[in-house]
Amino acid sequence: MEQSQLGEGSSQNDAARLDTLPEDCIAMVIHHASPRDACVMALVSKTMKSAAESDIVWEKFLPTEYSSLVVP
């Protein structure tokens, strides 16, 4: 039986392919994850860490009116 592309043992290869995307594309993928998943993805590589730390990712996790909560 053939192993599917997303089957067991493919996570390392999948991460390598994801790392070849531009950082802003990776950030958009991480943007749809949970805060915990974003932190886990940041451990994969330097590129993933940089993308996971981007403002576009973390602004999604903040309350809509967060700017009124932050002291200038």
CHARMM internal coordinates of N, CA and C (Angstrom, degrees):
IC EDIT
DIST 1 N 1 CA 1.4492
DIST 1 CA 1 C 1.5300
ANGL 1 N 1 CA 1 C 108.21
DIST 1 C 2 N 1.3306
ANGL 1 CA 1 C 2 N 117.42
DIHE 1 N 1 CA 1 C 2 N 135.59
DIST 2 N 2 CA 1.4617
ANGL 1 C 2 N 2 CA 122.10
DIHE 1 CA 1 C 2 N 2 CA 179.84
DIST 2 CA 2 C 1.5168
ANGL 2 N 2 CA 2 C 111.61
DIHE 1 C 2 N 2 CA 2 C -76.34
DIST 2 C 3 N 1.3222
ANGL 2 CA 2 C 3 N 114.34
DIHE 2 N 2 CA 2 C 3 N 145.45
DIST 3 N 3 CA 1.4674
ANGL 2 C 3 N 3 CA 119.60
DIHE 2 CA 2 C 3 N 3 CA 176.02
DIST 3 CA 3 C 1.5264
ANGL 3 N 3 CA 3 C 107.81
DIHE 2 C 3 N 3 CA 3 C -84.07
DIST 3 C 4 N 1.3199
ANGL 3 CA 3 C 4 N 117.31
DIHE 3 N 3 CA 3 C 4 N 131.29
DIST 4 N 4 CA 1.4633
ANGL 3 C 4 N 4 CA 120.64
DIHE 3 CA 3 C 4 N 4 CA 179.57
DIST 4 CA 4 C 1.5153
ANGL 4 N 4 CA 4 C 110.16
DIHE 3 C 4 N 4 CA 4 C -69.90
DIST 4 C 5 N 1.3369
ANGL 4 CA 4 C 5 N 117.10
DIHE 4 N 4 CA 4 C 5 N 161.77
DIST 5 N 5 CA 1.4583
ANGL 4 C 5 N 5 CA 121.58
DIHE 4 CA 4 C 5 N 5 CA 179.11
DIST 5 CA 5 C 1.5195
ANGL 5 N 5 CA 5 C 111.54
DIHE 4 C 5 N 5 CA 5 C -58.90
DIST 5 C 6 N 1.3031
ANGL 5 CA 5 C 6 N 118.02
DIHE 5 N 5 CA 5 C 6 N -34.45
DIST 6 N 6 CA 1.4537
ANGL 5 C 6 N 6 CA 121.45
DIHE 5 CA 5 C 6 N 6 CA -178.46
DIST 6 CA 6 C 1.5243
ANGL 6 N 6 CA 6 C 111.61
DIHE 5 C 6 N 6 CA 6 C -99.71
DIST 6 C 7 N 1.3117
ANGL 6 CA 6 C 7 N 116.27
DIHE 6 N 6 CA 6 C 7 N 15.65
DIST 7 N 7 CA 1.4482
ANGL 6 C 7 N 7 CA 120.55
DIHE 6 CA 6 C 7 N 7 CA -176.65
DIST 7 CA 7 C 1.5164
ANGL 7 N 7 CA 7 C 113.44
DIHE 6 C 7 N 7 CA 7 C -76.21
DIST 7 C 8 N 1.3063
ANGL 7 CA 7 C 8 N 114.17
DIHE 7 N 7 CA 7 C 8 N -173.30
DIST 8 N 8 CA 1.4644
ANGL 7 C 8 N 8 CA 122.15
DIHE 7 CA 7 C 8 N 8 CA -177.33
DIST 8 CA 8 C 1.5264
ANGL 8 N 8 CA 8 C 110.68
DIHE 7 C 8 N 8 CA 8 C -58.80
DIST 8 C 9 N 1.3232
ANGL 8 CA 8 C 9 N 116.01
DIHE 8 N 8 CA 8 C 9 N 136.46
DIST 9 N 9 CA 1.4542
ANGL 8 C 9 N 9 CA 121.11
DIHE 8 CA 8 C 9 N 9 CA 176.62
DIST 9 CA 9 C 1.5109
ANGL 9 N 9 CA 9 C 115.07
DIHE 8 C 9 N 9 CA 9 C 85.98
DIST 9 C 10 N 1.3063
ANGL 9 CA 9 C 10 N 118.40
DIHE 9 N 9 CA 9 C 10 N 1.72
DIST 10 N 10 CA 1.4610
ANGL 9 C 10 N 10 CA 119.74
DIHE 9 CA 9 C 10 N 10 CA -177.03
DIST 10 CA 10 C 1.5186
ANGL 10 N 10 CA 10 C 113.51
DIHE 9 C 10 N 10 CA 10 C -96.31
DIST 10 C 11 N 1.3243
ANGL 10 CA 10 C 11 N 118.64
DIHE 10 N 10 CA 10 C 11 N -4.98
DIST 11 N 11 CA 1.4671
ANGL 10 C 11 N 11 CA 120.49
DIHE 10 CA 10 C 11 N 11 CA -174.66
DIST 11 CA 11 C 1.5189
ANGL 11 N 11 CA 11 C 112.26
DIHE 10 C 11 N 11 CA 11 C -60.99
DIST 11 C 12 N 1.3269
ANGL 11 CA 11 C 12 N 118.46
DIHE 11 N 11 CA 11 C 12 N -37.56
DIST 12 N 12 CA 1.4545
ANGL 11 C 12 N 12 CA 121.06
DIHE 11 CA 11 C 12 N 12 CA 179.98
DIST 12 CA 12 C 1.5306
ANGL 12 N 12 CA 12 C 110.20
DIHE 11 C 12 N 12 CA 12 C -66.48
DIST 12 C 13 N 1.3167
ANGL 12 CA 12 C 13 N 118.10
DIHE 12 N 12 CA 12 C 13 N -42.53
DIST 13 N 13 CA 1.4587
ANGL 12 C 13 N 13 CA 121.36
DIHE 12 CA 12 C 13 N 13 CA 177.94
DIST 13 CA 13 C 1.5147
ANGL 13 N 13 CA 13 C 111.30
DIHE 12 C 13 N 13 CA 13 C -66.70
DIST 13 C 14 N 1.3347
ANGL 13 CA 13 C 14 N 117.34
DIHE 13 N 13 CA 13 C 14 N -38.57
DIST 14 N 14 CA 1.4546
ANGL 13 C 14 N 14 CA 121.07
DIHE 13 CA 13 C 14 N 14 CA 179.14
DIST 14 CA 14 C 1.5187
ANGL 14 N 14 CA 14 C 110.89
DIHE 13 C 14 N 14 CA 14 C -63.65
DIST 14 C 15 N 1.3253
ANGL 14 CA 14 C 15 N 117.62
DIHE 14 N 14 CA 14 C 15 N -39.95
DIST 15 N 15 CA 1.4613
ANGL 14 C 15 N 15 CA 121.23
DIHE 14 CA 14 C 15 N 15 CA 178.93
DIST 15 CA 15 C 1.5188
ANGL 15 N 15 CA 15 C 110.23
DIHE 14 C 15 N 15 CA 15 C -64.40
DIST 15 C 16 N 1.3156
ANGL 15 CA 15 C 16 N 117.11
DIHE 15 N 15 CA 15 C 16 N -39.08
DIST 16 N 16 CA 1.4594
ANGL 15 C 16 N 16 CA 120.55
DIHE 15 CA 15 C 16 N 16 CA 179.49
DIST 16 CA 16 C 1.5257
ANGL 16 N 16 CA 16 C 110.31
DIHE 15 C 16 N 16 CA 16 C -63.90
DIST 16 C 17 N 1.3001
ANGL 16 CA 16 C 17 N 117.95
DIHE 16 N 16 CA 16 C 17 N -40.27
DIST 17 N 17 CA 1.4597
ANGL 16 C 17 N 17 CA 120.59
DIHE 16 CA 16 C 17 N 17 CA 178.77
DIST 17 CA 17 C 1.5214
ANGL 17 N 17 CA 17 C 111.26
DIHE 16 C 17 N 17 CA 17 C -69.45
DIST 17 C 18 N 1.3118
ANGL 17 CA 17 C 18 N 117.81
DIHE 17 N 17 CA 17 C 18 N -37.78
DIST 18 N 18 CA 1.4560
ANGL 17 C 18 N 18 CA 121.27
DIHE 17 CA 17 C 18 N 18 CA 178.97
DIST 18 CA 18 C 1.5255
ANGL 18 N 18 CA 18 C 110.37
DIHE 17 C 18 N 18 CA 18 C -65.13
DIST 18 C 19 N 1.3187
ANGL 18 CA 18 C 19 N 117.12
DIHE 18 N 18 CA 18 C 19 N -35.23
DIST 19 N 19 CA 1.4637
ANGL 18 C 19 N 19 CA 121.69
DIHE 18 CA 18 C 19 N 19 CA 178.83
DIST 19 CA 19 C 1.5226
ANGL 19 N 19 CA 19 C 113.35
DIHE 18 C 19 N 19 CA 19 C -65.15
DIST 19 C 20 N 1.3211
ANGL 19 CA 19 C 20 N 117.84
DIHE 19 N 19 CA 19 C 20 N -17.64
DIST 20 N 20 CA 1.4604
ANGL 19 C 20 N 20 CA 120.02
DIHE 19 CA 19 C 20 N 20 CA -179.66
DIST 20 CA 20 C 1.5257
ANGL 20 N 20 CA 20 C 112.39
DIHE 19 C 20 N 20 CA 20 C -82.43
DIST 20 C 21 N 1.3258
ANGL 20 CA 20 C 21 N 117.17
DIHE 20 N 20 CA 20 C 21 N -11.89
DIST 21 N 21 CA 1.4681
ANGL 20 C 21 N 21 CA 120.93
DIHE 20 CA 20 C 21 N 21 CA 177.27
DIST 21 CA 21 C 1.5227
ANGL 21 N 21 CA 21 C 110.37
DIHE 20 C 21 N 21 CA 21 C -74.55
DIST 21 C 22 N 1.3333
ANGL 21 CA 21 C 22 N 117.53
DIHE 21 N 21 CA 21 C 22 N 156.00
DIST 22 N 22 CA 1.4674
ANGL 21 C 22 N 22 CA 119.91
DIHE 21 CA 21 C 22 N 22 CA 173.91
DIST 22 CA 22 C 1.5292
ANGL 22 N 22 CA 22 C 109.94
DIHE 21 C 22 N 22 CA 22 C -60.75
DIST 22 C 23 N 1.3191
ANGL 22 CA 22 C 23 N 115.63
DIHE 22 N 22 CA 22 C 23 N 148.49
DIST 23 N 23 CA 1.4667
ANGL 22 C 23 N 23 CA 121.37
DIHE 22 CA 22 C 23 N 23 CA -175.80
DIST 23 CA 23 C 1.5240
ANGL 23 N 23 CA 23 C 112.80
DIHE 22 C 23 N 23 CA 23 C -56.96
DIST 23 C 24 N 1.3404
ANGL 23 CA 23 C 24 N 117.70
DIHE 23 N 23 CA 23 C 24 N -38.24
DIST 24 N 24 CA 1.4668
ANGL 23 C 24 N 24 CA 119.23
DIHE 23 CA 23 C 24 N 24 CA -179.56
DIST 24 CA 24 C 1.5300
ANGL 24 N 24 CA 24 C 111.53
DIHE 23 C 24 N 24 CA 24 C -67.25
DIST 24 C 25 N 1.3272
ANGL 24 CA 24 C 25 N 117.59
DIHE 24 N 24 CA 24 C 25 N -30.64
DIST 25 N 25 CA 1.4704
ANGL 24 C 25 N 25 CA 120.41
DIHE 24 CA 24 C 25 N 25 CA 175.77
DIST 25 CA 25 C 1.5257
ANGL 25 N 25 CA 25 C 110.65
DIHE 24 C 25 N 25 CA 25 C -69.34
DIST 25 C 26 N 1.3296
ANGL 25 CA 25 C 26 N 115.91
DIHE 25 N 25 CA 25 C 26 N -40.99
DIST 26 N 26 CA 1.4608
ANGL 25 C 26 N 26 CA 120.28
DIHE 25 CA 25 C 26 N 26 CA 177.53
DIST 26 CA 26 C 1.5267
ANGL 26 N 26 CA 26 C 109.54
DIHE 25 C 26 N 26 CA 26 C -62.70
DIST 26 C 27 N 1.3310
ANGL 26 CA 26 C 27 N 116.72
DIHE 26 N 26 CA 26 C 27 N -41.48
DIST 27 N 27 CA 1.4686
ANGL 26 C 27 N 27 CA 120.93
DIHE 26 CA 26 C 27 N 27 CA 178.87
DIST 27 CA 27 C 1.5259
ANGL 27 N 27 CA 27 C 110.62
DIHE 26 C 27 N 27 CA 27 C -60.70
DIST 27 C 28 N 1.3232
ANGL 27 CA 27 C 28 N 117.32
DIHE 27 N 27 CA 27 C 28 N -38.63
DIST 28 N 28 CA 1.4617
ANGL 27 C 28 N 28 CA 119.99
DIHE 27 CA 27 C 28 N 28 CA 179.00
DIST 28 CA 28 C 1.5283
ANGL 28 N 28 CA 28 C 111.35
DIHE 27 C 28 N 28 CA 28 C -66.59
DIST 28 C 29 N 1.3212
ANGL 28 CA 28 C 29 N 117.47
DIHE 28 N 28 CA 28 C 29 N -34.73
DIST 29 N 29 CA 1.4649
ANGL 28 C 29 N 29 CA 120.90
DIHE 28 CA 28 C 29 N 29 CA 176.21
DIST 29 CA 29 C 1.5278
ANGL 29 N 29 CA 29 C 109.38
DIHE 28 C 29 N 29 CA 29 C -66.64
DIST 29 C 30 N 1.3367
ANGL 29 CA 29 C 30 N 116.53
DIHE 29 N 29 CA 29 C 30 N -47.97
DIST 30 N 30 CA 1.4628
ANGL 29 C 30 N 30 CA 121.39
DIHE 29 CA 29 C 30 N 30 CA -179.24
DIST 30 CA 30 C 1.5259
ANGL 30 N 30 CA 30 C 110.82
DIHE 29 C 30 N 30 CA 30 C -64.20
DIST 30 C 31 N 1.3202
ANGL 30 CA 30 C 31 N 116.46
DIHE 30 N 30 CA 30 C 31 N -30.78
DIST 31 N 31 CA 1.4646
ANGL 30 C 31 N 31 CA 123.18
DIHE 30 CA 30 C 31 N 31 CA 179.50
DIST 31 CA 31 C 1.5292
ANGL 31 N 31 CA 31 C 111.69
DIHE 30 C 31 N 31 CA 31 C -54.42
DIST 31 C 32 N 1.3222
ANGL 31 CA 31 C 32 N 116.67
DIHE 31 N 31 CA 31 C 32 N -28.95
DIST 32 N 32 CA 1.4674
ANGL 31 C 32 N 32 CA 121.60
DIHE 31 CA 31 C 32 N 32 CA -178.26
DIST 32 CA 32 C 1.5280
ANGL 32 N 32 CA 32 C 112.92
DIHE 31 C 32 N 32 CA 32 C -90.48
DIST 32 C 33 N 1.3079
ANGL 32 CA 32 C 33 N 116.94
DIHE 32 N 32 CA 32 C 33 N 2.37
DIST 33 N 33 CA 1.4675
ANGL 32 C 33 N 33 CA 121.41
DIHE 32 CA 32 C 33 N 33 CA 179.53
DIST 33 CA 33 C 1.5284
ANGL 33 N 33 CA 33 C 109.89
DIHE 32 C 33 N 33 CA 33 C -93.66
DIST 33 C 34 N 1.3001
ANGL 33 CA 33 C 34 N 115.52
DIHE 33 N 33 CA 33 C 34 N -178.37
DIST 34 N 34 CA 1.4698
ANGL 33 C 34 N 34 CA 121.01
DIHE 33 CA 33 C 34 N 34 CA 175.34
DIST 34 CA 34 C 1.5281
ANGL 34 N 34 CA 34 C 108.55
DIHE 33 C 34 N 34 CA 34 C -88.11
DIST 34 C 35 N 1.3296
ANGL 34 CA 34 C 35 N 118.16
DIHE 34 N 34 CA 34 C 35 N 163.65
DIST 35 N 35 CA 1.4710
ANGL 34 C 35 N 35 CA 119.64
DIHE 34 CA 34 C 35 N 35 CA 176.09
DIST 35 CA 35 C 1.5319
ANGL 35 N 35 CA 35 C 111.97
DIHE 34 C 35 N 35 CA 35 C -56.35
DIST 35 C 36 N 1.3137
ANGL 35 CA 35 C 36 N 116.86
DIHE 35 N 35 CA 35 C 36 N -40.52
DIST 36 N 36 CA 1.4693
ANGL 35 C 36 N 36 CA 119.73
DIHE 35 CA 35 C 36 N 36 CA 178.91
DIST 36 CA 36 C 1.5239
ANGL 36 N 36 CA 36 C 110.74
DIHE 35 C 36 N 36 CA 36 C -62.92
DIST 36 C 37 N 1.3287
ANGL 36 CA 36 C 37 N 117.21
DIHE 36 N 36 CA 36 C 37 N -45.24
DIST 37 N 37 CA 1.4598
ANGL 36 C 37 N 37 CA 120.60
DIHE 36 CA 36 C 37 N 37 CA 179.31
DIST 37 CA 37 C 1.5249
ANGL 37 N 37 CA 37 C 111.33
DIHE 36 C 37 N 37 CA 37 C -63.62
DIST 37 C 38 N 1.3270
ANGL 37 CA 37 C 38 N 117.34
DIHE 37 N 37 CA 37 C 38 N -36.20
DIST 38 N 38 CA 1.4643
ANGL 37 C 38 N 38 CA 120.81
DIHE 37 CA 37 C 38 N 38 CA 177.16
DIST 38 CA 38 C 1.5250
ANGL 38 N 38 CA 38 C 110.14
DIHE 37 C 38 N 38 CA 38 C -61.52
DIST 38 C 39 N 1.3168
ANGL 38 CA 38 C 39 N 116.52
DIHE 38 N 38 CA 38 C 39 N -40.50
DIST 39 N 39 CA 1.4740
ANGL 38 C 39 N 39 CA 120.82
DIHE 38 CA 38 C 39 N 39 CA 178.39
DIST 39 CA 39 C 1.5251
ANGL 39 N 39 CA 39 C 111.14
DIHE 38 C 39 N 39 CA 39 C -66.71
DIST 39 C 40 N 1.3135
ANGL 39 CA 39 C 40 N 116.88
DIHE 39 N 39 CA 39 C 40 N -40.22
DIST 40 N 40 CA 1.4641
ANGL 39 C 40 N 40 CA 120.72
DIHE 39 CA 39 C 40 N 40 CA 178.25
DIST 40 CA 40 C 1.5250
ANGL 40 N 40 CA 40 C 109.97
DIHE 39 C 40 N 40 CA 40 C -65.35
DIST 40 C 41 N 1.3243
ANGL 40 CA 40 C 41 N 117.52
DIHE 40 N 40 CA 40 C 41 N -43.18
DIST 41 N 41 CA 1.4618
ANGL 40 C 41 N 41 CA 121.02
DIHE 40 CA 40 C 41 N 41 CA 179.32
DIST 41 CA 41 C 1.5248
ANGL 41 N 41 CA 41 C 111.60
DIHE 40 C 41 N 41 CA 41 C -62.69
DIST 41 C 42 N 1.3168
ANGL 41 CA 41 C 42 N 116.62
DIHE 41 N 41 CA 41 C 42 N -30.10
DIST 42 N 42 CA 1.4643
ANGL 41 C 42 N 42 CA 120.68
DIHE 41 CA 41 C 42 N 42 CA 179.15
DIST 42 CA 42 C 1.5261
ANGL 42 N 42 CA 42 C 111.76
DIHE 41 C 42 N 42 CA 42 C -65.70
DIST 42 C 43 N 1.3155
ANGL 42 CA 42 C 43 N 117.76
DIHE 42 N 42 CA 42 C 43 N -18.40
DIST 43 N 43 CA 1.4624
ANGL 42 C 43 N 43 CA 121.72
DIHE 42 CA 42 C 43 N 43 CA -179.67
DIST 43 CA 43 C 1.5234
ANGL 43 N 43 CA 43 C 113.15
DIHE 42 C 43 N 43 CA 43 C -84.46
DIST 43 C 44 N 1.3265
ANGL 43 CA 43 C 44 N 117.58
DIHE 43 N 43 CA 43 C 44 N -10.20
DIST 44 N 44 CA 1.4612
ANGL 43 C 44 N 44 CA 121.80
DIHE 43 CA 43 C 44 N 44 CA -173.77
DIST 44 CA 44 C 1.5246
ANGL 44 N 44 CA 44 C 112.72
DIHE 43 C 44 N 44 CA 44 C -71.35
DIST 44 C 45 N 1.3150
ANGL 44 CA 44 C 45 N 117.58
DIHE 44 N 44 CA 44 C 45 N -46.08
DIST 45 N 45 CA 1.4655
ANGL 44 C 45 N 45 CA 121.37
DIHE 44 CA 44 C 45 N 45 CA -177.68
DIST 45 CA 45 C 1.5204
ANGL 45 N 45 CA 45 C 109.45
DIHE 44 C 45 N 45 CA 45 C -162.87
DIST 45 C 46 N 1.3180
ANGL 45 CA 45 C 46 N 115.97
DIHE 45 N 45 CA 45 C 46 N 171.88
DIST 46 N 46 CA 1.4671
ANGL 45 C 46 N 46 CA 120.37
DIHE 45 CA 45 C 46 N 46 CA 178.51
DIST 46 CA 46 C 1.5246
ANGL 46 N 46 CA 46 C 110.85
DIHE 45 C 46 N 46 CA 46 C -64.10
DIST 46 C 47 N 1.3255
ANGL 46 CA 46 C 47 N 116.84
DIHE 46 N 46 CA 46 C 47 N -38.93
DIST 47 N 47 CA 1.4660
ANGL 46 C 47 N 47 CA 120.82
DIHE 46 CA 46 C 47 N 47 CA 179.72
DIST 47 CA 47 C 1.5224
ANGL 47 N 47 CA 47 C 110.70
DIHE 46 C 47 N 47 CA 47 C -64.99
DIST 47 C 48 N 1.3299
ANGL 47 CA 47 C 48 N 115.98
DIHE 47 N 47 CA 47 C 48 N -45.02
DIST 48 N 48 CA 1.4633
ANGL 47 C 48 N 48 CA 119.99
DIHE 47 CA 47 C 48 N 48 CA 179.34
DIST 48 CA 48 C 1.5248
ANGL 48 N 48 CA 48 C 110.43
DIHE 47 C 48 N 48 CA 48 C -65.41
DIST 48 C 49 N 1.3284
ANGL 48 CA 48 C 49 N 117.32
DIHE 48 N 48 CA 48 C 49 N -37.39
DIST 49 N 49 CA 1.4666
ANGL 48 C 49 N 49 CA 121.32
DIHE 48 CA 48 C 49 N 49 CA 179.00
DIST 49 CA 49 C 1.5192
ANGL 49 N 49 CA 49 C 110.20
DIHE 48 C 49 N 49 CA 49 C -62.62
DIST 49 C 50 N 1.3148
ANGL 49 CA 49 C 50 N 115.84
DIHE 49 N 49 CA 49 C 50 N -46.48
DIST 50 N 50 CA 1.4585
ANGL 49 C 50 N 50 CA 120.28
DIHE 49 CA 49 C 50 N 50 CA 180.00
DIST 50 CA 50 C 1.5276
ANGL 50 N 50 CA 50 C 111.05
DIHE 49 C 50 N 50 CA 50 C -61.91
DIST 50 C 51 N 1.3261
ANGL 50 CA 50 C 51 N 116.54
DIHE 50 N 50 CA 50 C 51 N -43.30
DIST 51 N 51 CA 1.4643
ANGL 50 C 51 N 51 CA 120.73
DIHE 50 CA 50 C 51 N 51 CA 179.05
DIST 51 CA 51 C 1.5248
ANGL 51 N 51 CA 51 C 110.91
DIHE 50 C 51 N 51 CA 51 C -66.14
DIST 51 C 52 N 1.3280
ANGL 51 CA 51 C 52 N 116.70
DIHE 51 N 51 CA 51 C 52 N -41.77
DIST 52 N 52 CA 1.4688
ANGL 51 C 52 N 52 CA 120.87
DIHE 51 CA 51 C 52 N 52 CA -178.39
DIST 52 CA 52 C 1.5214
ANGL 52 N 52 CA 52 C 112.00
DIHE 51 C 52 N 52 CA 52 C -67.31
DIST 52 C 53 N 1.3200
ANGL 52 CA 52 C 53 N 117.47
DIHE 52 N 52 CA 52 C 53 N -24.92
DIST 53 N 53 CA 1.4631
ANGL 52 C 53 N 53 CA 121.03
DIHE 52 CA 52 C 53 N 53 CA -179.87
DIST 53 CA 53 C 1.5306
ANGL 53 N 53 CA 53 C 112.94
DIHE 52 C 53 N 53 CA 53 C -89.12
DIST 53 C 54 N 1.3172
ANGL 53 CA 53 C 54 N 117.91
DIHE 53 N 53 CA 53 C 54 N 0.65
DIST 54 N 54 CA 1.4653
ANGL 53 C 54 N 54 CA 120.45
DIHE 53 CA 53 C 54 N 54 CA -176.41
DIST 54 CA 54 C 1.5303
ANGL 54 N 54 CA 54 C 112.22
DIHE 53 C 54 N 54 CA 54 C -70.56
DIST 54 C 55 N 1.3027
ANGL 54 CA 54 C 55 N 115.29
DIHE 54 N 54 CA 54 C 55 N 153.64
DIST 55 N 55 CA 1.4661
ANGL 54 C 55 N 55 CA 121.49
DIHE 54 CA 54 C 55 N 55 CA -179.00
DIST 55 CA 55 C 1.5258
ANGL 55 N 55 CA 55 C 112.26
DIHE 54 C 55 N 55 CA 55 C -60.94
DIST 55 C 56 N 1.3263
ANGL 55 CA 55 C 56 N 117.37
DIHE 55 N 55 CA 55 C 56 N -37.20
DIST 56 N 56 CA 1.4682
ANGL 55 C 56 N 56 CA 120.10
DIHE 55 CA 55 C 56 N 56 CA -177.61
DIST 56 CA 56 C 1.5309
ANGL 56 N 56 CA 56 C 110.96
DIHE 55 C 56 N 56 CA 56 C -60.65
DIST 56 C 57 N 1.3216
ANGL 56 CA 56 C 57 N 116.74
DIHE 56 N 56 CA 56 C 57 N -33.43
DIST 57 N 57 CA 1.4670
ANGL 56 C 57 N 57 CA 120.67
DIHE 56 CA 56 C 57 N 57 CA 178.79
DIST 57 CA 57 C 1.5197
ANGL 57 N 57 CA 57 C 110.49
DIHE 56 C 57 N 57 CA 57 C -71.37
DIST 57 C 58 N 1.3247
ANGL 57 CA 57 C 58 N 117.05
DIHE 57 N 57 CA 57 C 58 N -50.94
DIST 58 N 58 CA 1.4615
ANGL 57 C 58 N 58 CA 120.63
DIHE 57 CA 57 C 58 N 58 CA -172.10
DIST 58 CA 58 C 1.5189
ANGL 58 N 58 CA 58 C 113.84
DIHE 57 C 58 N 58 CA 58 C -78.84
DIST 58 C 59 N 1.3225
ANGL 58 CA 58 C 59 N 118.49
DIHE 58 N 58 CA 58 C 59 N -24.03
DIST 59 N 59 CA 1.4718
ANGL 58 C 59 N 59 CA 119.87
DIHE 58 CA 58 C 59 N 59 CA 175.77
DIST 59 CA 59 C 1.5223
ANGL 59 N 59 CA 59 C 110.96
DIHE 58 C 59 N 59 CA 59 C -63.38
DIST 59 C 60 N 1.3234
ANGL 59 CA 59 C 60 N 116.78
DIHE 59 N 59 CA 59 C 60 N -30.81
DIST 60 N 60 CA 1.4675
ANGL 59 C 60 N 60 CA 120.80
DIHE 59 CA 59 C 60 N 60 CA 178.48
DIST 60 CA 60 C 1.5285
ANGL 60 N 60 CA 60 C 111.18
DIHE 59 C 60 N 60 CA 60 C -64.75
DIST 60 C 61 N 1.3169
ANGL 60 CA 60 C 61 N 116.96
DIHE 60 N 60 CA 60 C 61 N -32.27
DIST 61 N 61 CA 1.4611
ANGL 60 C 61 N 61 CA 121.29
DIHE 60 CA 60 C 61 N 61 CA -176.38
DIST 61 CA 61 C 1.5255
ANGL 61 N 61 CA 61 C 113.03
DIHE 60 C 61 N 61 CA 61 C -83.59
DIST 61 C 62 N 1.3168
ANGL 61 CA 61 C 62 N 117.16
DIHE 61 N 61 CA 61 C 62 N -10.80
DIST 62 N 62 CA 1.4666
ANGL 61 C 62 N 62 CA 121.18
DIHE 61 CA 61 C 62 N 62 CA -179.24
DIST 62 CA 62 C 1.5282
ANGL 62 N 62 CA 62 C 110.87
DIHE 61 C 62 N 62 CA 62 C -85.64
DIST 62 C 63 N 1.3323
ANGL 62 CA 62 C 63 N 117.62
DIHE 62 N 62 CA 62 C 63 N 155.54
DIST 63 N 63 CA 1.4691
ANGL 62 C 63 N 63 CA 119.88
DIHE 62 CA 62 C 63 N 63 CA 174.90
DIST 63 CA 63 C 1.5348
ANGL 63 N 63 CA 63 C 109.93
DIHE 62 C 63 N 63 CA 63 C -61.99
DIST 63 C 64 N 1.3072
ANGL 63 CA 63 C 64 N 117.16
DIHE 63 N 63 CA 63 C 64 N 152.40
DIST 64 N 64 CA 1.4590
ANGL 63 C 64 N 64 CA 122.06
DIHE 63 CA 63 C 64 N 64 CA -178.09
DIST 64 CA 64 C 1.5192
ANGL 64 N 64 CA 64 C 112.40
DIHE 63 C 64 N 64 CA 64 C -54.54
DIST 64 C 65 N 1.3020
ANGL 64 CA 64 C 65 N 117.16
DIHE 64 N 64 CA 64 C 65 N -41.59
DIST 65 N 65 CA 1.4686
ANGL 64 C 65 N 65 CA 122.11
DIHE 64 CA 64 C 65 N 65 CA -177.66
DIST 65 CA 65 C 1.5329
ANGL 65 N 65 CA 65 C 112.38
DIHE 64 C 65 N 65 CA 65 C -97.36
DIST 65 C 66 N 1.3211
ANGL 65 CA 65 C 66 N 116.87
DIHE 65 N 65 CA 65 C 66 N 34.48
DIST 66 N 66 CA 1.4634
ANGL 65 C 66 N 66 CA 118.94
DIHE 65 CA 65 C 66 N 66 CA -175.65
DIST 66 CA 66 C 1.5234
ANGL 66 N 66 CA 66 C 113.28
DIHE 65 C 66 N 66 CA 66 C -63.10
DIST 66 C 67 N 1.3187
ANGL 66 CA 66 C 67 N 118.35
DIHE 66 N 66 CA 66 C 67 N -29.50
DIST 67 N 67 CA 1.4682
ANGL 66 C 67 N 67 CA 120.07
DIHE 66 CA 66 C 67 N 67 CA -178.13
DIST 67 CA 67 C 1.5289
ANGL 67 N 67 CA 67 C 111.86
DIHE 66 C 67 N 67 CA 67 C -63.62
DIST 67 C 68 N 1.3250
ANGL 67 CA 67 C 68 N 117.19
DIHE 67 N 67 CA 67 C 68 N -28.93
DIST 68 N 68 CA 1.4647
ANGL 67 C 68 N 68 CA 119.53
DIHE 67 CA 67 C 68 N 68 CA 177.87
DIST 68 CA 68 C 1.5338
ANGL 68 N 68 CA 68 C 111.67
DIHE 67 C 68 N 68 CA 68 C -76.04
DIST 68 C 69 N 1.3246
ANGL 68 CA 68 C 69 N 116.83
DIHE 68 N 68 CA 68 C 69 N -15.48
DIST 69 N 69 CA 1.4604
ANGL 68 C 69 N 69 CA 121.40
DIHE 68 CA 68 C 69 N 69 CA 179.22
DIST 69 CA 69 C 1.5290
ANGL 69 N 69 CA 69 C 112.68
DIHE 68 C 69 N 69 CA 69 C -90.06
DIST 69 C 70 N 1.3388
ANGL 69 CA 69 C 70 N 115.94
DIHE 69 N 69 CA 69 C 70 N -17.15
DIST 70 N 70 CA 1.4614
ANGL 69 C 70 N 70 CA 121.18
DIHE 69 CA 69 C 70 N 70 CA -176.72
DIST 70 CA 70 C 1.5195
ANGL 70 N 70 CA 70 C 109.50
DIHE 69 C 70 N 70 CA 70 C -93.90
DIST 70 C 71 N 1.3146
ANGL 70 CA 70 C 71 N 115.56
DIHE 70 N 70 CA 70 C 71 N 131.63
DIST 71 N 71 CA 1.4679
ANGL 70 C 71 N 71 CA 121.01
DIHE 70 CA 70 C 71 N 71 CA 178.46
DIST 71 CA 71 C 1.5260
ANGL 71 N 71 CA 71 C 108.40
DIHE 70 C 71 N 71 CA 71 C -78.13
DIST 71 C 72 N 1.3454
ANGL 71 CA 71 C 72 N 117.69
DIHE 71 N 71 CA 71 C 72 N 128.97
DIST 72 N 72 CA 1.4812
ANGL 71 C 72 N 72 CA 119.78
DIHE 71 CA 71 C 72 N 72 CA -179.10
DIST 72 CA 72 C 1.5079
ANGL 72 N 72 CA 72 C 113.36
DIHE 71 C 72 N 72 CA 72 C -67.52
END
COOR INIT
IC SEED 1 N 1 CA 1 C
IC BUILD
